[in-house]
Amino acid sequence: MTFVVNADGNWSITGTAHNSNLLVRTFHWTCDLTWDAAEVTHVTAKKAVPGKTTRTIGSVAYDPDVQGDFAAIADHGRADCDIVIG
């Protein structure tokens, strides 16, 4: 998975999931971005993954908080991203 944060406030998440089960499972990605006392969370939409297949999902958007505080984010920001299944 890839989480990109740009100085202009645009961000993107792209990630891939493989379903090793026989039944369909849904998944989405969530990323928490923290810096100083601020925190923002960005997520992708949910996507169904049929059994024994792989799917990629992505989201892009603009966040004014990211644009306004980009110097602090670049200096000491932290991202924590997870896949959510189900």
PAPATI-677086 format. One record per atom (N, C-alpha, C, CB): residue in three letters; x, y, z; residue number from 1. Coordinates in pm, 1 decimal. Glycine has a CB too. Layout:
<recs>
{res=ala xx=X yy=Y zz=Z n=NUM}
...
</recs>
This chain:
<recs>
{res=met xx=83.9 yy=-115.6 zz=0.0 n=1}
{res=met xx=0.0 yy=0.0 zz=0.0 n=1}
{res=met xx=88.7 yy=122.2 zz=0.0 n=1}
{res=met xx=-95.6 yy=-0.4 zz=119.5 n=1}
{res=thr xx=36.1 yy=228.9 zz=-59.6 n=2}
{res=thr xx=110.1 yy=353.8 zz=-69.4 n=2}
{res=thr xx=20.9 yy=468.1 zz=-22.8 n=2}
{res=thr xx=160.0 yy=377.9 zz=-214.6 n=2}
{res=phe xx=74.2 yy=552.3 zz=65.6 n=3}
{res=phe xx=4.7 yy=671.7 zz=112.2 n=3}
{res=phe xx=94.0 yy=790.2 zz=79.3 n=3}
{res=phe xx=-28.0 yy=664.6 zz=266.6 n=3}
{res=val xx=44.9 yy=882.3 zz=-4.1 n=4}
{res=val xx=122.9 yy=996.9 zz=-48.1 n=4}
{res=val xx=52.6 yy=1124.4 zz=-2.9 n=4}
{res=val xx=142.3 yy=995.5 zz=-202.4 n=4}
{res=val xx=129.9 yy=1215.3 zz=56.6 n=5}
{res=val xx=79.6 yy=1344.8 zz=99.9 n=5}
{res=val xx=163.4 yy=1450.8 zz=30.1 n=5}
{res=val xx=85.1 yy=1360.4 zz=256.6 n=5}
{res=asn xx=97.0 yy=1543.1 zz=-40.0 n=6}
{res=asn xx=167.5 yy=1646.6 zz=-115.3 n=6}
{res=asn xx=152.2 yy=1783.6 zz=-50.4 n=6}
{res=asn xx=116.6 yy=1651.3 zz=-258.6 n=6}
{res=ala xx=246.2 yy=1872.1 zz=-78.8 n=7}
{res=ala xx=246.3 yy=2006.6 zz=-21.8 n=7}
{res=ala xx=123.6 yy=2087.2 zz=-61.5 n=7}
{res=ala xx=370.6 yy=2080.2 zz=-64.3 n=7}
{res=asp xx=63.4 yy=2056.6 zz=-174.9 n=8}
{res=asp xx=-54.5 yy=2130.6 zz=-219.5 n=8}
{res=asp xx=-183.2 yy=2083.7 zz=-150.2 n=8}
{res=asp xx=-69.6 yy=2117.1 zz=-369.9 n=8}
{res=gly xx=-171.6 yy=1990.6 zz=-55.8 n=9}
{res=gly xx=-286.2 yy=1941.6 zz=19.5 n=9}
{res=gly xx=-351.5 yy=1818.4 zz=-38.3 n=9}
{res=gly xx=-386.6 yy=2047.8 zz=30.0 n=9}
{res=asn xx=-308.7 yy=1775.7 zz=-155.4 n=10}
{res=asn xx=-363.8 yy=1654.3 zz=-215.1 n=10}
{res=asn xx=-298.0 yy=1531.9 zz=-152.2 n=10}
{res=asn xx=-343.5 yy=1654.3 zz=-368.8 n=10}
{res=trp xx=-375.4 yy=1428.2 zz=-134.7 n=11}
{res=trp xx=-324.6 yy=1302.5 zz=-79.9 n=11}
{res=trp xx=-382.5 yy=1188.1 zz=-162.4 n=11}
{res=trp xx=-361.4 yy=1286.9 zz=72.1 n=11}
{res=ser xx=-316.3 yy=1072.6 zz=-153.8 n=12}
{res=ser xx=-366.3 yy=953.9 zz=-223.7 n=12}
{res=ser xx=-330.1 yy=828.4 zz=-146.1 n=12}
{res=ser xx=-309.5 yy=946.4 zz=-367.0 n=12}
{res=ile xx=-419.3 yy=731.3 zz=-155.2 n=13}
{res=ile xx=-397.5 yy=598.8 zz=-97.7 n=13}
{res=ile xx=-419.8 yy=498.0 zz=-209.9 n=13}
{res=ile xx=-493.4 yy=571.2 zz=25.5 n=13}
{res=thr xx=-326.3 yy=405.9 zz=-227.2 n=14}
{res=thr xx=-342.3 yy=296.0 zz=-321.3 n=14}
{res=thr xx=-296.6 yy=168.7 zz=-251.1 n=14}
{res=thr xx=-261.3 yy=321.0 zz=-453.8 n=14}
{res=gly xx=-379.9 yy=66.9 zz=-254.1 n=15}
{res=gly xx=-343.3 yy=-57.6 zz=-188.8 n=15}
{res=gly xx=-405.7 yy=-177.6 zz=-256.6 n=15}
{res=gly xx=-383.7 yy=-54.0 zz=-44.1 n=15}
{res=thr xx=-344.7 yy=-292.2 zz=-236.2 n=16}
{res=thr xx=-387.7 yy=-417.9 zz=-296.6 n=16}
{res=thr xx=-416.0 yy=-519.3 zz=-186.9 n=16}
{res=thr xx=-281.0 yy=-471.9 zz=-394.9 n=16}
{res=ala xx=-517.6 yy=-601.8 zz=-208.7 n=17}
{res=ala xx=-550.5 yy=-708.3 zz=-114.1 n=17}
{res=ala xx=-576.2 yy=-836.9 zz=-190.3 n=17}
{res=ala xx=-673.4 yy=-670.5 zz=-27.9 n=17}
{res=his xx=-532.6 yy=-946.6 zz=-131.9 n=18}
{res=his xx=-557.5 yy=-1079.4 zz=-188.8 n=18}
{res=his xx=-649.6 yy=-1154.4 zz=-94.1 n=18}
{res=his xx=-423.7 yy=-1158.4 zz=-212.0 n=18}
{res=asn xx=-753.5 yy=-1214.8 zz=-149.5 n=19}
{res=asn xx=-846.9 yy=-1295.1 zz=-71.8 n=19}
{res=asn xx=-814.1 yy=-1441.6 zz=-93.8 n=19}
{res=asn xx=-994.3 yy=-1264.3 zz=-110.9 n=19}
{res=ser xx=-761.5 yy=-1505.9 zz=6.5 n=20}
{res=ser xx=-725.7 yy=-1646.8 zz=-5.5 n=20}
{res=ser xx=-843.8 yy=-1738.8 zz=28.2 n=20}
{res=ser xx=-607.5 yy=-1678.4 zz=85.7 n=20}
{res=asn xx=-955.8 yy=-1682.7 zz=71.9 n=21}
{res=asn xx=-1075.1 yy=-1761.9 zz=102.3 n=21}
{res=asn xx=-1153.5 yy=-1791.7 zz=-25.1 n=21}
{res=asn xx=-1164.5 yy=-1688.4 zz=204.0 n=21}
{res=leu xx=-1253.5 yy=-1876.5 zz=-14.0 n=22}
{res=leu xx=-1339.9 yy=-1906.9 zz=-127.9 n=22}
{res=leu xx=-1454.4 yy=-1807.2 zz=-141.9 n=22}
{res=leu xx=-1395.7 yy=-2047.0 zz=-114.5 n=22}
{res=leu xx=-1496.5 yy=-1746.3 zz=-31.8 n=23}
{res=leu xx=-1608.2 yy=-1652.7 zz=-33.4 n=23}
{res=leu xx=-1560.0 yy=-1509.1 zz=-54.7 n=23}
{res=leu xx=-1687.5 yy=-1662.9 zz=97.1 n=23}
{res=val xx=-1650.9 yy=-1424.2 zz=-99.6 n=24}
{res=val xx=-1619.5 yy=-1282.8 zz=-121.3 n=24}
{res=val xx=-1594.7 yy=-1214.9 zz=12.8 n=24}
{res=val xx=-1734.3 yy=-1211.4 zz=-198.1 n=24}
{res=arg xx=-1492.5 yy=-1129.2 zz=18.1 n=25}
{res=arg xx=-1463.3 yy=-1046.5 zz=136.1 n=25}
{res=arg xx=-1451.5 yy=-903.0 zz=89.2 n=25}
{res=arg xx=-1331.8 yy=-1093.2 zz=209.7 n=25}
{res=thr xx=-1485.4 yy=-808.7 zz=173.3 n=26}
{res=thr xx=-1465.4 yy=-667.7 zz=140.3 n=26}
{res=thr xx=-1345.4 yy=-614.9 zz=217.6 n=26}
{res=thr xx=-1592.6 yy=-584.1 zz=172.2 n=26}
{res=phe xx=-1285.0 yy=-509.0 zz=163.0 n=27}
{res=phe xx=-1173.3 yy=-446.3 zz=232.6 n=27}
{res=phe xx=-1170.4 yy=-298.1 zz=199.0 n=27}
{res=phe xx=-1039.0 yy=-513.8 zz=194.8 n=27}
{res=his xx=-1103.2 yy=-221.6 zz=284.2 n=28}
{res=his xx=-1068.6 yy=-83.7 zz=255.5 n=28}
{res=his xx=-944.3 yy=-49.4 zz=335.9 n=28}
{res=his xx=-1186.5 yy=13.2 zz=288.8 n=28}
{res=trp xx=-880.1 yy=59.4 zz=297.3 n=29}
{res=trp xx=-760.0 yy=106.0 zz=365.8 n=29}
{res=trp xx=-793.0 yy=230.8 zz=446.3 n=29}
{res=trp xx=-646.0 yy=134.6 zz=264.8 n=29}
{res=thr xx=-729.7 yy=246.5 zz=560.2 n=30}
{res=thr xx=-743.0 yy=365.9 zz=642.1 n=30}
{res=thr xx=-603.3 yy=412.8 zz=682.7 n=30}
{res=thr xx=-831.9 yy=338.7 zz=767.5 n=30}
{res=cys xx=-579.9 yy=542.9 zz=674.2 n=31}
{res=cys xx=-450.5 yy=600.0 zz=711.6 n=31}
{res=cys xx=-471.8 yy=715.3 zz=808.2 n=31}
{res=cys xx=-372.5 yy=647.6 zz=586.6 n=31}
{res=asp xx=-405.8 yy=708.8 zz=923.1 n=32}
{res=asp xx=-406.6 yy=816.6 zz=1021.8 n=32}
{res=asp xx=-276.8 yy=894.4 zz=1006.6 n=32}
{res=asp xx=-423.0 yy=761.3 zz=1167.9 n=32}
{res=leu xx=-288.3 yy=1024.0 zz=988.2 n=33}
{res=leu xx=-172.1 yy=1111.8 zz=974.5 n=33}
{res=leu xx=-170.7 yy=1203.7 zz=1095.2 n=33}
{res=leu xx=-176.1 yy=1193.9 zz=840.0 n=33}
{res=thr xx=-61.2 yy=1200.5 zz=1173.1 n=34}
{res=thr xx=-51.6 yy=1282.1 zz=1293.9 n=34}
{res=thr xx=72.0 yy=1370.0 zz=1287.8 n=34}
{res=thr xx=-48.1 yy=1193.5 zz=1419.6 n=34}
{res=trp xx=58.7 yy=1488.5 zz=1343.7 n=35}
{res=trp xx=169.8 yy=1582.3 zz=1359.9 n=35}
{res=trp xx=129.4 yy=1679.7 zz=1469.8 n=35}
{res=trp xx=203.9 yy=1657.9 zz=1224.7 n=35}
{res=asp xx=226.1 yy=1724.9 zz=1546.8 n=36}
{res=asp xx=197.7 yy=1812.9 zz=1660.5 n=36}
{res=asp xx=76.4 yy=1757.8 zz=1736.1 n=36}
{res=asp xx=171.9 yy=1960.6 zz=1612.9 n=36}
{res=ala xx=-26.8 yy=1838.3 zz=1756.1 n=37}
{res=ala xx=-147.1 yy=1790.8 zz=1824.9 n=37}
{res=ala xx=-258.1 yy=1757.8 zz=1725.7 n=37}
{res=ala xx=-196.1 yy=1895.6 zz=1925.1 n=37}
{res=ala xx=-228.2 yy=1761.8 zz=1597.2 n=38}
{res=ala xx=-329.3 yy=1739.7 zz=1493.9 n=38}
{res=ala xx=-330.5 yy=1594.3 zz=1446.6 n=38}
{res=ala xx=-304.6 yy=1832.8 zz=1375.3 n=38}
{res=glu xx=-447.4 yy=1551.4 zz=1402.4 n=39}
{res=glu xx=-460.9 yy=1417.8 zz=1343.5 n=39}
{res=glu xx=-572.5 yy=1421.7 zz=1240.8 n=39}
{res=glu xx=-489.6 yy=1309.6 zz=1452.9 n=39}
{res=val xx=-548.5 yy=1361.9 zz=1125.3 n=40}
{res=val xx=-651.5 yy=1344.6 zz=1023.6 n=40}
{res=val xx=-651.8 yy=1198.8 zz=981.8 n=40}
{res=val xx=-627.7 yy=1438.5 zz=901.0 n=40}
{res=thr xx=-766.6 yy=1151.1 zz=942.2 n=41}
{res=thr xx=-781.6 yy=1013.7 zz=895.7 n=41}
{res=thr xx=-839.3 yy=1016.6 zz=755.1 n=41}
{res=thr xx=-872.2 yy=930.8 zz=991.8 n=41}
{res=his xx=-778.8 yy=939.9 zz=666.1 n=42}
{res=his xx=-828.0 yy=927.1 zz=529.5 n=42}
{res=his xx=-850.2 yy=779.0 zz=501.2 n=42}
{res=his xx=-728.0 yy=990.4 zz=426.4 n=42}
{res=val xx=-957.3 yy=749.0 zz=427.2 n=43}
{res=val xx=-991.7 yy=609.9 zz=397.3 n=43}
{res=val xx=-1030.4 yy=595.4 zz=250.5 n=43}
{res=val xx=-1106.8 yy=561.4 zz=488.1 n=43}
{res=thr xx=-1017.1 yy=474.8 zz=200.5 n=44}
{res=thr xx=-1067.8 yy=441.9 zz=67.2 n=44}
{res=thr xx=-1210.0 yy=390.0 zz=82.5 n=44}
{res=thr xx=-976.4 yy=336.2 zz=-4.8 n=44}
{res=ala xx=-1279.7 yy=380.5 zz=-26.7 n=45}
{res=ala xx=-1410.9 yy=315.7 zz=-26.6 n=45}
{res=ala xx=-1389.9 yy=165.0 zz=-8.1 n=45}
{res=ala xx=-1489.9 yy=346.3 zz=-159.7 n=45}
{res=lys xx=-1494.6 yy=94.1 zz=26.2 n=46}
{res=lys xx=-1485.6 yy=-51.4 zz=37.8 n=46}
{res=lys xx=-1488.7 yy=-113.6 zz=-101.0 n=46}
{res=lys xx=-1600.8 yy=-107.5 zz=125.3 n=46}
{res=lys xx=-1419.0 yy=-226.2 zz=-114.1 n=47}
{res=lys xx=-1418.4 yy=-298.7 zz=-240.2 n=47}
{res=lys xx=-1432.4 yy=-447.8 zz=-211.6 n=47}
{res=lys xx=-1288.8 yy=-269.4 zz=-320.7 n=47}
{res=ala xx=-1514.8 yy=-515.6 zz=-290.3 n=48}
{res=ala xx=-1533.6 yy=-659.8 zz=-276.2 n=48}
{res=ala xx=-1423.4 yy=-733.2 zz=-350.4 n=48}
{res=ala xx=-1672.2 yy=-703.0 zz=-328.7 n=48}
{res=val xx=-1372.7 yy=-838.4 zz=-287.2 n=49}
{res=val xx=-1270.1 yy=-922.4 zz=-349.1 n=49}
{res=val xx=-1322.4 yy=-1065.2 zz=-352.2 n=49}
{res=val xx=-1133.6 yy=-913.7 zz=-271.6 n=49}
{res=pro xx=-1356.1 yy=-1115.3 zz=-471.3 n=50}
{res=pro xx=-1401.4 yy=-1254.6 zz=-480.9 n=50}
{res=pro xx=-1293.3 yy=-1350.2 zz=-430.1 n=50}
{res=pro xx=-1439.0 yy=-1289.4 zz=-626.8 n=50}
{res=gly xx=-1334.5 yy=-1471.8 zz=-396.0 n=51}
{res=gly xx=-1240.4 yy=-1571.7 zz=-346.6 n=51}
{res=gly xx=-1128.3 yy=-1600.9 zz=-444.6 n=51}
{res=gly xx=-1313.0 yy=-1698.6 zz=-314.9 n=51}
{res=lys xx=-1009.4 yy=-1618.2 zz=-388.6 n=52}
{res=lys xx=-889.0 yy=-1655.6 zz=-463.9 n=52}
{res=lys xx=-848.7 yy=-1551.4 zz=-569.0 n=52}
{res=lys xx=-911.1 yy=-1789.2 zz=-531.7 n=52}
{res=thr xx=-878.0 yy=-1422.9 zz=-544.8 n=53}
{res=thr xx=-838.4 yy=-1316.7 zz=-638.0 n=53}
{res=thr xx=-772.8 yy=-1201.7 zz=-562.8 n=53}
{res=thr xx=-960.4 yy=-1265.6 zz=-717.6 n=53}
{res=thr xx=-719.5 yy=-1109.1 zz=-639.5 n=54}
{res=thr xx=-653.1 yy=-990.9 zz=-586.2 n=54}
{res=thr xx=-719.2 yy=-867.8 zz=-647.2 n=54}
{res=thr xx=-499.3 yy=-993.3 zz=-616.1 n=54}
{res=arg xx=-739.3 yy=-763.5 zz=-566.9 n=55}
{res=arg xx=-797.3 yy=-638.6 zz=-614.6 n=55}
{res=arg xx=-715.7 yy=-521.1 zz=-559.8 n=55}
{res=arg xx=-946.9 yy=-627.0 zz=-572.3 n=55}
{res=thr xx=-711.6 yy=-414.6 zz=-639.9 n=56}
{res=thr xx=-645.1 yy=-290.6 zz=-599.1 n=56}
{res=thr xx=-750.4 yy=-181.9 zz=-585.8 n=56}
{res=thr xx=-534.2 yy=-248.8 zz=-701.3 n=56}
{res=ile xx=-733.2 yy=-96.4 zz=-486.8 n=57}
{res=ile xx=-826.1 yy=13.5 zz=-462.5 n=57}
{res=ile xx=-745.2 yy=139.5 zz=-436.3 n=57}
{res=ile xx=-921.4 yy=-17.7 zz=-342.9 n=57}
{res=gly xx=-802.2 yy=253.0 zz=-469.7 n=58}
{res=gly xx=-733.1 yy=378.3 zz=-445.3 n=58}
{res=gly xx=-830.0 yy=492.5 zz=-424.2 n=58}
{res=gly xx=-640.5 yy=409.9 zz=-559.5 n=58}
{res=ser xx=-783.1 yy=595.6 zz=-357.3 n=59}
{res=ser xx=-859.6 yy=717.8 zz=-335.2 n=59}
{res=ser xx=-765.0 yy=836.2 zz=-341.2 n=59}
{res=ser xx=-934.9 yy=713.6 zz=-199.3 n=59}
{res=val xx=-816.6 yy=947.7 zz=-390.2 n=60}
{res=val xx=-741.1 yy=1073.1 zz=-391.0 n=60}
{res=val xx=-836.3 yy=1184.1 zz=-348.7 n=60}
{res=val xx=-678.2 yy=1102.4 zz=-532.8 n=60}
{res=ala xx=-782.3 yy=1285.7 zz=-282.2 n=61}
{res=ala xx=-864.1 yy=1398.7 zz=-240.3 n=61}
{res=ala xx=-773.1 yy=1512.8 zz=-195.3 n=61}
{res=ala xx=-961.6 yy=1357.5 zz=-126.6 n=61}
{res=tyr xx=-836.0 yy=1623.7 zz=-163.3 n=62}
{res=tyr xx=-766.3 yy=1742.8 zz=-112.4 n=62}
{res=tyr xx=-802.2 yy=1760.7 zz=34.5 n=62}
{res=tyr xx=-804.0 yy=1871.1 zz=-195.0 n=62}
{res=asp xx=-704.0 yy=1798.5 zz=115.9 n=63}
{res=asp xx=-726.3 yy=1824.1 zz=257.5 n=63}
{res=asp xx=-659.6 yy=1956.6 zz=294.0 n=63}
{res=asp xx=-671.0 yy=1707.3 zz=345.4 n=63}
{res=pro xx=-735.4 yy=2060.9 zz=327.6 n=64}
{res=pro xx=-675.2 yy=2190.2 zz=359.5 n=64}
{res=pro xx=-584.8 yy=2185.9 zz=482.5 n=64}
{res=pro xx=-783.2 yy=2292.3 zz=380.8 n=64}
{res=asp xx=-612.2 yy=2095.0 zz=577.8 n=65}
{res=asp xx=-525.2 yy=2082.9 zz=695.1 n=65}
{res=asp xx=-386.0 yy=2035.7 zz=655.9 n=65}
{res=asp xx=-586.1 yy=1986.5 zz=797.1 n=65}
{res=val xx=-380.5 yy=1944.9 zz=560.4 n=66}
{res=val xx=-251.2 yy=1895.1 zz=512.0 n=66}
{res=val xx=-175.4 yy=2006.8 zz=442.0 n=66}
{res=val xx=-270.5 yy=1775.1 zz=416.3 n=66}
{res=gln xx=-243.8 yy=2084.1 zz=360.1 n=67}
{res=gln xx=-178.2 yy=2193.8 zz=289.3 n=67}
{res=gln xx=-127.1 yy=2298.6 zz=387.8 n=67}
{res=gln xx=-274.7 yy=2258.1 zz=188.5 n=67}
{res=gly xx=-208.0 yy=2335.1 zz=485.7 n=68}
{res=gly xx=-170.3 yy=2439.2 zz=580.2 n=68}
{res=gly xx=-54.8 yy=2402.1 zz=671.0 n=68}
{res=gly xx=-286.9 yy=2474.6 zz=663.1 n=68}
{res=asp xx=-41.8 yy=2275.7 zz=703.5 n=69}
{res=asp xx=62.2 yy=2230.7 zz=797.8 n=69}
{res=asp xx=165.8 yy=2140.5 zz=732.4 n=69}
{res=asp xx=-1.5 yy=2157.3 zz=914.0 n=69}
{res=phe xx=182.7 yy=2149.9 zz=602.1 n=70}
{res=phe xx=270.2 yy=2054.3 zz=533.5 n=70}
{res=phe xx=413.5 yy=2057.9 zz=585.2 n=70}
{res=phe xx=269.6 yy=2081.6 zz=384.9 n=70}
{res=ala xx=466.6 yy=2175.1 zz=618.3 n=71}
{res=ala xx=605.4 yy=2182.4 zz=667.7 n=71}
{res=ala xx=621.5 yy=2099.5 zz=794.9 n=71}
{res=ala xx=646.1 yy=2329.4 zz=694.8 n=71}
{res=ala xx=527.0 yy=2108.3 zz=887.1 n=72}
{res=ala xx=532.5 yy=2029.3 zz=1010.7 n=72}
{res=ala xx=515.8 yy=1880.9 zz=981.0 n=72}
{res=ala xx=423.9 yy=2075.6 zz=1109.4 n=72}
{res=ile xx=426.5 yy=1848.2 zz=887.6 n=73}
{res=ile xx=405.6 yy=1707.8 zz=851.4 n=73}
{res=ile xx=533.8 yy=1649.5 zz=792.4 n=73}
{res=ile xx=288.4 yy=1693.8 zz=750.8 n=73}
{res=ala xx=596.3 yy=1724.1 zz=701.4 n=74}
{res=ala xx=720.3 yy=1675.7 zz=639.1 n=74}
{res=ala xx=831.8 yy=1662.4 zz=741.5 n=74}
{res=ala xx=764.1 yy=1769.9 zz=526.4 n=74}
{res=asp xx=834.1 yy=1749.9 zz=840.9 n=75}
{res=asp xx=941.8 yy=1748.6 zz=940.6 n=75}
{res=asp xx=925.4 yy=1637.3 zz=1043.7 n=75}
{res=asp xx=947.9 yy=1882.4 zz=1011.4 n=75}
{res=his xx=805.1 yy=1620.8 zz=1097.8 n=76}
{res=his xx=790.1 yy=1522.4 zz=1205.4 n=76}
{res=his xx=652.8 yy=1454.2 zz=1206.6 n=76}
{res=his xx=813.9 yy=1589.3 zz=1338.7 n=76}
{res=gly xx=584.3 yy=1452.9 zz=1092.0 n=77}
{res=gly xx=456.5 yy=1384.4 zz=1083.8 n=77}
{res=gly xx=473.6 yy=1232.9 zz=1083.4 n=77}
{res=gly xx=381.6 yy=1428.6 zz=959.7 n=77}
{res=arg xx=366.2 yy=1164.5 zz=1118.8 n=78}
{res=arg xx=370.2 yy=1018.2 zz=1122.7 n=78}
{res=arg xx=242.3 yy=963.7 zz=1058.0 n=78}
{res=arg xx=385.3 yy=965.9 zz=1270.2 n=78}
{res=ala xx=256.0 yy=863.3 zz=974.7 n=79}
{res=ala xx=141.3 yy=798.3 zz=912.4 n=79}
{res=ala xx=132.0 yy=654.8 zz=960.0 n=79}
{res=ala xx=151.1 yy=803.9 zz=758.9 n=79}
{res=asp xx=11.4 yy=612.4 zz=989.7 n=80}
{res=asp xx=-15.7 yy=474.8 zz=1029.7 n=80}
{res=asp xx=-131.0 yy=424.8 zz=945.2 n=80}
{res=asp xx=-48.2 yy=464.0 zz=1182.7 n=80}
{res=cys xx=-105.0 yy=329.8 zz=856.7 n=81}
{res=cys xx=-205.7 yy=279.9 zz=763.8 n=81}
{res=cys xx=-235.7 yy=133.3 zz=790.7 n=81}
{res=cys xx=-159.7 yy=298.8 zz=619.1 n=81}
{res=asp xx=-361.8 yy=97.0 zz=777.5 n=82}
{res=asp xx=-406.1 yy=-40.6 zz=803.0 n=82}
{res=asp xx=-509.0 yy=-81.7 zz=699.7 n=82}
{res=asp xx=-464.5 yy=-54.5 zz=945.3 n=82}
{res=ile xx=-513.5 yy=-210.3 zz=674.3 n=83}
{res=ile xx=-619.7 yy=-266.2 zz=592.8 n=83}
{res=ile xx=-731.1 yy=-310.0 zz=687.4 n=83}
{res=ile xx=-568.1 yy=-385.8 zz=504.7 n=83}
{res=val xx=-854.9 yy=-284.6 zz=646.7 n=84}
{res=val xx=-971.8 yy=-324.9 zz=725.6 n=84}
{res=val xx=-1048.6 yy=-425.2 zz=640.8 n=84}
{res=val xx=-1062.7 yy=-200.6 zz=766.0 n=84}
{res=ile xx=-1063.0 yy=-545.4 zz=691.0 n=85}
{res=ile xx=-1129.9 yy=-652.6 zz=617.7 n=85}
{res=ile xx=-1266.6 yy=-675.5 zz=679.8 n=85}
{res=ile xx=-1045.4 yy=-783.6 zz=619.0 n=85}
{res=gly xx=-1366.9 yy=-680.8 zz=594.2 n=86}
{res=gly xx=-1501.1 yy=-706.7 zz=640.3 n=86}
{res=gly xx=-1590.9 yy=-588.3 zz=626.4 n=86}
{res=gly xx=-1499.0 yy=-750.4 zz=780.1 n=86}
</recs>
